Amino acid sequence: MLARLARMLGFPKRSLDAAAGGRRWADDRRVTSPGALQAGAATIAARAAHFAANDALGSRIVESLTSNIVGVGIKPRSLLESEPVRRRLHARFRAWTDEADADGRMDFFALQAALVRDMVVTGEGLAVFTTSPSGAPQLRRLHPEQLDRSVTRPAEGGGIVHLGVEMDRGGRVVAYHIREDAPGSPFGMPSAPIRMPASEVIHLFRPLMPGQVRGLSWFTAVLVPAKELDALADAMLVRAKVAALFAGVVMDADGSGLLQGEGSDGTVTASLEPGALVSLPPGKSVEFADVPDQGGAAGLMVSTMRLIASGAGVTYEQASGDYSHTNYSSARAGLLEHRKFIETVQHHTVAFQLLRPVWNRFARWQVLMGGLPATLYQPALAVDWLPPGWPQVDPQKEIEATVAAINAGLKSRSEAIAERGLDAEDVDRQIAADAARLAKLGVVLQPAPSTSTTKEPAQ
């Protein structure tokens, strides 16, 4: 009726199908604001934590993402011009990493991995700065739900507190409202949230929409297919077990009864055992229901696993551990695309939200302790972060390509070494130390055989 009236009045039709209505959009659902995006974030985080802890696929995806983003640790390289000051700063940072954890359970690089794992599973990593008895800065990892979602109210000065995150009138985060005890704490009732300045808190998450103040689990888009896949796998296993239980029927004229089991009123509820041979009395028979053919279930499982892996940000091979259908070209293409995503997370999220504040706090501590001149504090804040180098798919070809790029002036040695997660100055010092030690001991290394295939010109 309304459609007919619209045509009579000459209302224009929508030219974009994605903006149209009708039967195809009867179940239309939309995410139109950060509030809608975060409305179910706590429920999603709890389900994602279950998926990561109880499902082999989920556990594998979490470990793959964490190890690729952090690995053995993302390390700083100061850009200070003075080499002696730079070396001293690096040495003191390496020594500090062992006392970075306020709980004393891990070093700073392990803290990186733990917070990134929290970000992947629940959508956000949470930590607060503390101070050791010696005055060194430390981090204490918290459960993300200690950032109290129930605190949403106006704040002093015209700001607002939303989901435990306090913002000023301009929308800048100025504080967090954090509970002392984690959810499910054995120490009684949850404590009231404490207001902590934003400078004392690390809140690690990927903002997907302007105005978003809390993170969303990286499994959000795949939890539904993951649950269906788990149910399908269970059903296939049960079907295979049932098929393996019954071996055959023995027609015995002296049989005393049908299947063994419990029951009443002449009805027996029987069970089967693996390889059972069942004896039937005269005149008795057994009928089995025809199980629907599930010949396509295996292919459906693989397709669903590919969908889940893609939605979570890893390759199918990384998620499943199945490399049986992978060749060199497809594996390399998948890894290159995956590395682009990982590098984006490393530099846009982890370095900016976690590593930069930690380095700033460390540099300030060095100034206060007299290990860094106050005049160098601002220059010392400039730092490059070196993630672990990527494993080489074809080492010989990749090294030859790197050497060719350096010789052609397309890449510096420092850049090539940094791509391997190393500091060029450290590498050069090690090379010089090795050469001096070999010369002192009179050891002469044989040059590597040439791999050039260039033919000599004919005489």
Phi, psi and omega per residue, in radians:
M1 nan -0.880 3.135
L2 -1.145 -0.663 3.120
A3 -1.132 -0.697 3.127
R4 -1.140 -0.706 3.120
L5 -1.139 -0.684 3.124
A6 -1.110 -0.680 3.107
R7 -1.159 -0.687 -3.138
M8 -1.114 -0.656 -3.109
L9 -1.454 -0.104 3.073
G10 1.383 0.385 3.093
F11 -1.123 2.384 -3.110
P12 -1.245 2.581 3.051
K13 -1.452 2.639 3.093
R14 -1.206 2.277 -3.113
S15 -1.462 -0.247 3.133
L16 -1.821 2.063 -3.101
D17 -1.058 -0.591 -3.104
A18 -1.178 -0.326 3.125
A19 -1.779 0.021 -3.095
A20 -1.446 3.043 3.065
G21 -1.931 -2.548 3.094
G22 1.676 -2.976 -3.032
R23 -1.068 -0.651 -3.076
R24 -1.152 -0.397 -3.119
W25 -1.956 0.458 -3.127
A26 -1.103 -0.556 -3.134
D27 -1.806 0.597 -3.081
D28 -1.026 2.188 3.064
R29 -2.268 2.469 -2.988
R30 -2.367 2.616 2.954
V31 -1.982 1.837 -2.980
T32 -1.899 -0.139 -3.057
S33 -2.748 2.838 3.056
P34 -1.027 -0.565 3.119
G35 -1.103 -0.749 3.103
A36 -1.158 -0.605 -3.136
L37 -1.160 -0.606 -3.028
Q38 -1.768 0.014 -3.066
A39 -1.045 -0.698 -3.128
G40 -1.905 0.359 -3.038
A41 -1.077 -0.663 -3.118
A42 -1.163 -0.739 3.105
T43 -1.113 -0.751 3.127
I44 -1.095 -0.727 -3.139
A45 -1.071 -0.723 3.134
A46 -1.150 -0.728 3.118
R47 -1.185 -0.657 3.120
A48 -1.155 -0.667 3.092
A49 -1.090 -0.690 3.075
H50 -1.120 -0.748 -3.140
F51 -1.089 -0.729 -3.119
A52 -1.238 -0.513 -3.069
A53 -1.595 -0.488 -2.981
N54 -1.999 -0.218 -3.114
D55 -1.935 2.269 -3.098
A56 -1.067 -0.670 3.140
L57 -1.154 -0.790 3.129
G58 -1.100 -0.752 3.125
S59 -1.070 -0.737 -3.130
R60 -1.149 -0.702 -3.141
I61 -1.122 -0.757 -3.138
V62 -1.074 -0.814 -3.119
E63 -1.147 -0.644 3.132
S64 -1.147 -0.804 3.133
L65 -1.121 -0.770 -3.124
T66 -1.113 -0.792 -3.108
S67 -1.201 -0.535 3.121
N68 -1.359 -0.646 -3.124
I69 -1.298 -0.755 -3.037
V70 -1.921 -0.813 -3.074
G71 1.055 -2.272 3.129
V72 -1.463 0.014 3.065
G73 2.254 2.488 3.045
I74 -1.630 2.117 -2.962
K75 -1.902 2.600 -3.111
P76 -1.512 2.623 2.996
R77 -2.309 1.856 -3.101
S78 -1.151 2.547 3.126
L79 -1.797 0.286 3.078
L80 -1.050 2.499 -3.102
E81 -1.290 -0.588 -3.108
S82 -1.314 1.999 -3.108
E83 -1.137 -0.745 3.120
P84 -1.051 -0.754 3.123
V85 -1.153 -0.704 -3.135
R86 -1.105 -0.782 3.131
R87 -1.127 -0.705 3.136
R88 -1.132 -0.692 3.135
L89 -1.141 -0.732 3.113
H90 -1.101 -0.756 -3.127
A91 -1.107 -0.719 3.137
R92 -1.224 -0.586 3.085
F93 -1.149 -0.751 3.119
R94 -1.067 -0.676 3.106
A95 -1.185 -0.623 -3.107
W96 -1.220 -0.508 -3.055
T97 -0.991 -0.502 -3.121
D98 -1.265 -0.364 3.119
E99 -1.965 0.304 -3.086
A100 -1.212 -0.556 -3.081
D101 -1.465 2.080 -3.125
A102 -1.117 -0.438 3.129
D103 -1.552 -0.110 3.063
G104 1.215 0.412 -3.088
R105 -1.754 -0.292 -3.057
M106 -2.765 2.941 3.067
D107 -1.617 -3.089 -3.053
F108 -1.117 -0.631 -3.107
F109 -1.231 -0.613 3.039
A110 -1.198 -0.594 3.049
L111 -1.082 -0.692 3.070
Q112 -0.975 -0.858 -3.115
A113 -1.109 -0.703 -3.119
A114 -1.125 -0.750 -3.131
L115 -1.226 -0.640 3.081
V116 -1.160 -0.677 3.095
R117 -1.075 -0.754 3.088
D118 -1.049 -0.703 -3.140
M119 -1.118 -0.706 3.141
V120 -1.156 -0.809 -3.022
V121 -1.341 -0.983 -3.034
T122 -1.696 -0.184 3.139
G123 1.802 -0.272 -3.105
E124 -2.734 2.574 3.003
G125 -1.915 2.504 -3.050
L126 -2.325 2.301 3.078
A127 -2.639 2.727 3.107
V128 -2.211 2.600 3.086
F129 -1.382 2.405 2.997
T130 -2.305 -3.123 -3.138
T131 -2.261 2.325 3.117
S132 -1.316 2.905 3.083
P133 -1.002 -0.453 3.131
S134 -1.472 -0.083 -3.134
G135 1.671 -0.013 -3.131
A136 -1.306 2.484 3.075
P137 -1.203 2.530 3.097
Q138 -2.419 2.873 3.088
L139 -2.088 2.436 3.013
R140 -2.059 2.071 3.124
R141 -1.297 2.327 3.115
L142 -2.070 2.809 3.006
H143 -1.278 2.335 -3.094
P144 -0.952 -0.513 -3.120
E145 -1.357 -0.031 2.982
Q146 -1.259 -0.335 2.950
L147 -1.325 1.858 -2.849
D148 -1.229 1.908 3.127
R149 -1.208 -0.355 -3.069
S150 -1.341 -0.210 -3.100
V151 -1.527 1.747 3.052
T152 -2.409 1.936 -3.052
R153 -2.917 2.912 3.021
P154 -1.140 2.596 3.112
A155 -1.987 2.888 3.130
E156 -1.141 2.575 3.112
G157 1.414 0.229 3.107
G158 1.539 0.092 3.105
G159 -1.483 -2.888 -3.122
I160 -2.605 2.571 3.003
V161 -1.886 2.123 -3.114
H162 -2.219 2.050 3.127
L163 1.001 0.567 3.113
G164 1.575 -0.060 -3.136
V165 -1.865 2.127 -3.091
E166 -1.704 2.296 3.136
M167 -2.184 2.607 3.084
D168 -1.437 -3.028 -3.074
R169 -1.119 -0.452 3.122
G170 -1.511 0.000 3.123
G171 1.550 0.100 3.128
R172 -1.453 2.369 3.129
V173 -1.214 2.194 -3.114
V174 -2.071 -0.327 -3.110
A175 -2.835 2.879 3.070
Y176 -2.266 2.527 3.129
H177 -1.867 1.850 -2.925
I178 -2.105 2.339 3.042
R179 -1.430 2.573 -3.141
E180 -1.266 -0.582 -3.072
D181 -1.809 2.513 3.081
A182 -1.312 2.786 3.076
P183 -0.991 2.411 -3.126
G184 1.317 0.357 -3.132
S185 -1.100 2.404 -3.130
P186 -1.355 0.063 -3.025
F187 -1.724 0.425 3.038
G188 1.835 -2.668 -3.074
M189 -1.185 2.566 3.096
P190 -1.039 2.473 -3.125
S191 -1.384 2.811 3.080
A192 -1.221 2.537 -3.127
P193 -1.171 2.574 3.107
I194 -1.907 2.340 3.105
R195 -1.385 2.128 -3.134
M196 -2.115 2.314 3.109
P197 -1.011 2.574 -3.098
A198 -1.065 -0.508 -3.137
S199 -1.174 -0.268 -3.120
E200 -1.771 0.118 -3.014
V201 -2.242 2.416 2.955
I202 -1.819 2.065 3.120
H203 -2.146 1.771 -2.990
L204 -1.755 2.018 3.064
F205 -2.834 2.824 3.110
R206 -1.677 1.931 3.095
P207 -1.295 2.072 -3.100
L208 -1.661 -0.251 -3.051
M209 -2.601 2.489 3.086
P210 -0.996 2.372 -3.129
G211 1.548 -0.034 3.141
Q212 -1.321 2.264 -3.083
V213 -1.997 -0.197 3.106
R214 -2.256 2.661 -3.089
G215 -1.441 2.864 3.135
L216 -2.188 2.339 -3.108
S217 -0.931 2.460 3.102
W218 -1.211 -0.178 3.115
F219 -1.637 0.092 -3.053
T220 -0.938 -0.798 -3.047
A221 -1.350 -0.175 -3.019
V222 -2.118 0.002 -3.090
L223 -1.126 -0.672 -3.139
V224 -1.142 -0.952 3.081
P225 -1.072 -0.529 3.108
A226 -1.151 -0.688 3.109
K227 -1.163 -0.731 3.118
E228 -1.147 -0.663 3.107
L229 -1.118 -0.717 3.118
D230 -1.095 -0.728 3.106
A231 -1.142 -0.688 3.128
L232 -1.136 -0.731 3.122
A233 -1.103 -0.721 3.107
D234 -1.081 -0.761 -3.125
A235 -1.111 -0.717 3.127
M236 -1.162 -0.664 3.101
L237 -1.143 -0.750 3.115
V238 -1.107 -0.731 3.124
R239 -1.071 -0.737 3.126
A240 -1.164 -0.654 3.124
K241 -1.154 -0.729 3.133
V242 -1.120 -0.714 -3.136
A243 -1.120 -0.511 -3.102
A244 -1.522 -0.188 -3.046
L245 -1.325 -0.807 -2.988
F246 -1.618 2.200 -3.105
A247 -1.747 -0.677 -3.103
G248 3.038 3.135 -3.108
V249 -2.172 2.325 3.082
V250 -1.838 2.087 3.118
M251 -1.472 1.837 -3.052
D252 -2.041 2.063 -3.117
A253 -1.133 -0.428 -3.141
D254 -1.738 0.215 -3.101
G255 -1.020 2.483 -3.071
S256 -1.713 -0.179 -3.126
G257 -3.109 3.034 3.138
L258 -1.447 -2.498 -3.107
L259 -1.142 2.613 3.112
Q260 -1.407 2.367 -3.132
G261 3.097 -2.965 3.131
E262 -1.929 2.640 3.101
G263 3.063 -3.055 3.126
S264 -2.642 2.832 3.131
D265 0.970 0.634 3.079
G266 1.384 -0.007 3.136
T267 -1.813 2.201 -3.102
V268 -1.940 2.241 3.013
T269 -1.652 1.889 -2.994
A270 -1.843 2.784 3.055
S271 -2.222 2.808 -3.119
L272 -1.956 2.671 3.078
E273 -2.134 2.702 -3.130
P274 -1.000 2.277 3.090
G275 1.182 0.424 -3.070
A276 -1.249 2.432 2.957
L277 -1.938 1.990 -3.005
V278 -1.725 2.339 3.132
S279 -1.653 2.253 -3.138
L280 -1.973 2.387 3.059
P281 -1.312 2.912 -3.141
P282 -1.001 2.416 3.076
G283 1.439 0.017 -3.135
K284 -1.823 2.632 3.094
S285 -2.564 2.826 3.134
V286 -2.163 2.330 3.079
E287 -2.056 2.396 3.113
F288 -2.006 2.381 3.122
A289 -1.208 2.482 3.088
D290 -1.269 2.092 3.125
V291 -1.373 2.268 3.137
P292 -0.980 2.482 3.135
D293 -1.152 2.278 3.116
Q294 -2.085 0.676 -3.075
G295 -1.061 -0.490 -3.134
G296 -1.593 0.053 -3.067
A297 -1.150 -0.661 -3.118
A298 -1.104 -0.771 3.095
G299 -1.118 -0.647 3.100
L300 -1.135 -0.676 3.116
M301 -1.097 -0.766 3.139
V302 -1.113 -0.758 3.131
S303 -1.094 -0.692 3.131
T304 -1.188 -0.674 3.094
M305 -1.120 -0.655 3.079
R306 -1.121 -0.723 3.116
L307 -1.078 -0.780 -3.129
I308 -1.143 -0.781 -3.140
A309 -1.068 -0.791 -3.141
S310 -1.090 -0.767 -3.133
G311 -1.165 -0.487 -3.131
A312 -1.546 -0.180 3.070
G313 1.689 0.356 3.081
V314 -2.238 2.957 3.066
T315 -1.444 2.822 3.117
Y316 -1.043 -0.709 -3.118
E317 -1.128 -0.686 3.111
Q318 -1.144 -0.672 -3.094
A319 -1.300 -0.673 -3.011
S320 -1.724 -0.412 -3.015
G321 1.315 0.172 -3.114
D322 -1.712 1.891 3.121
Y323 -1.937 0.303 -3.030
S324 -1.225 -0.427 -3.106
H325 -1.966 0.480 -3.073
T326 -1.963 2.301 2.996
N327 -1.899 3.071 -3.044
Y328 -1.044 -0.794 -3.057
S329 -1.146 -0.808 -3.115
S330 -1.195 -0.660 3.114
A331 -1.123 -0.733 -3.123
R332 -1.171 -0.747 3.131
A333 -1.084 -0.752 3.132
G334 -1.132 -0.725 -3.133
L335 -1.181 -0.673 3.123
L336 -1.100 -0.752 3.110
E337 -1.151 -0.711 3.124
H338 -1.114 -0.688 -3.116
R339 -1.134 -0.612 3.084
K340 -1.038 -0.772 3.133
F341 -1.132 -0.778 -3.115
I342 -1.112 -0.755 -3.140
E343 -1.125 -0.597 3.070
T344 -1.086 -0.783 3.122
V345 -1.152 -0.735 -3.106
Q346 -1.022 -0.843 -2.989
H347 -1.601 -0.590 -3.086
H348 -1.492 -0.486 -3.060
T349 -1.980 -1.064 -3.027
V350 -1.159 -0.830 -3.114
A351 -1.128 -0.746 -3.054
F352 -1.308 -0.760 -3.021
Q353 -1.548 -0.444 -3.074
L354 -1.994 -0.979 -2.983
L355 -1.253 -0.727 -3.129
R356 -1.065 -0.858 3.097
P357 -1.073 -0.620 3.131
V358 -1.164 -0.777 3.130
W359 -1.118 -0.696 3.114
N360 -1.069 -0.741 3.118
R361 -1.155 -0.684 3.113
F362 -1.127 -0.779 -3.134
A363 -1.108 -0.682 3.102
R364 -1.097 -0.728 3.106
W365 -1.085 -0.689 3.116
Q366 -1.107 -0.655 3.084
V367 -1.127 -0.777 -3.125
L368 -1.150 -0.547 -3.134
M369 -1.504 -0.081 -3.136
G370 1.473 0.131 3.133
G371 -1.463 -0.180 -3.137
L372 -2.483 2.201 3.107
P373 -1.025 2.465 -3.120
A374 -1.049 -0.524 -3.137
T375 -1.202 -0.307 -3.136
L376 -1.742 0.086 -3.082
Y377 -1.080 -0.910 3.139
Q378 -1.089 -0.821 3.071
P379 -1.052 -0.545 -3.105
A380 -1.220 -0.289 -3.140
L381 -1.277 -0.304 3.083
A382 -1.351 2.080 -3.050
V383 -2.650 2.482 2.986
D384 -1.693 2.503 3.101
W385 -1.880 2.225 -3.045
L386 -1.873 1.774 3.042
P387 -1.212 2.827 3.068
P388 -1.017 2.535 3.123
G389 -1.181 2.687 3.126
W390 -1.379 2.428 3.025
P391 -1.049 2.478 -3.087
Q392 -1.493 2.293 3.121
V393 -1.260 -0.764 3.088
D394 -2.338 1.568 -3.006
P395 -0.964 -0.767 -3.069
Q396 -1.089 -0.848 -3.115
K397 -1.160 -0.685 -3.094
E398 -1.221 -0.680 3.105
I399 -1.173 -0.729 3.100
E400 -1.071 -0.709 3.122
A401 -1.153 -0.668 3.114
T402 -1.154 -0.776 3.119
V403 -1.075 -0.724 3.130
A404 -1.114 -0.698 3.122
A405 -1.150 -0.677 3.111
I406 -1.166 -0.786 -3.125
N407 -1.142 -0.527 3.136
A408 -1.475 -0.026 -3.139
G409 1.350 0.280 -3.134
L410 -1.567 -0.203 -3.093
K411 -2.720 2.516 3.089
S412 -1.575 2.795 3.062
R413 -1.065 -0.702 -3.127
S414 -1.057 -0.729 3.124
E415 -1.145 -0.763 -3.135
A416 -1.107 -0.687 3.133
I417 -1.232 -0.676 3.112
A418 -1.095 -0.586 3.096
E419 -1.113 -0.362 3.096
R420 -1.620 0.143 3.098
G421 1.382 0.353 -3.076
L422 -2.103 2.832 3.082
D423 -1.700 2.206 -3.071
A424 -1.051 -0.638 3.141
E425 -1.136 -0.713 3.095
D426 -1.118 -0.736 -3.139
V427 -1.108 -0.767 -3.126
D428 -1.129 -0.702 3.109
R429 -1.114 -0.689 3.120
Q430 -1.152 -0.709 3.116
I431 -1.102 -0.770 3.130
A432 -1.121 -0.709 3.127
A433 -1.141 -0.695 3.100
D434 -1.103 -0.772 -3.121
A435 -1.107 -0.721 3.132
A436 -1.145 -0.706 -3.134
R437 -1.170 -0.722 3.132
L438 -1.138 -0.707 3.130
A439 -1.139 -0.675 3.131
K440 -1.128 -0.650 -3.111
L441 -1.540 -0.109 3.138
G442 1.304 0.454 -3.141
V443 -1.571 2.239 3.113
V444 -2.013 2.119 3.131
L445 -1.513 2.491 3.086
Q446 -1.404 2.351 3.105
P447 -1.126 2.584 3.122
A448 -1.183 2.503 3.126
P449 -1.116 2.522 -3.125
S450 -1.206 2.436 3.118
T451 -1.798 0.142 -3.094
S452 -1.191 2.446 3.138
T453 -1.873 0.197 -3.106
T454 -1.200 2.264 -3.139
K455 -1.479 2.582 3.117
E456 -1.310 2.477 3.141
P457 -1.102 2.561 -3.140
A458 -1.203 2.466 -3.137
Q459 -1.437 nan nan
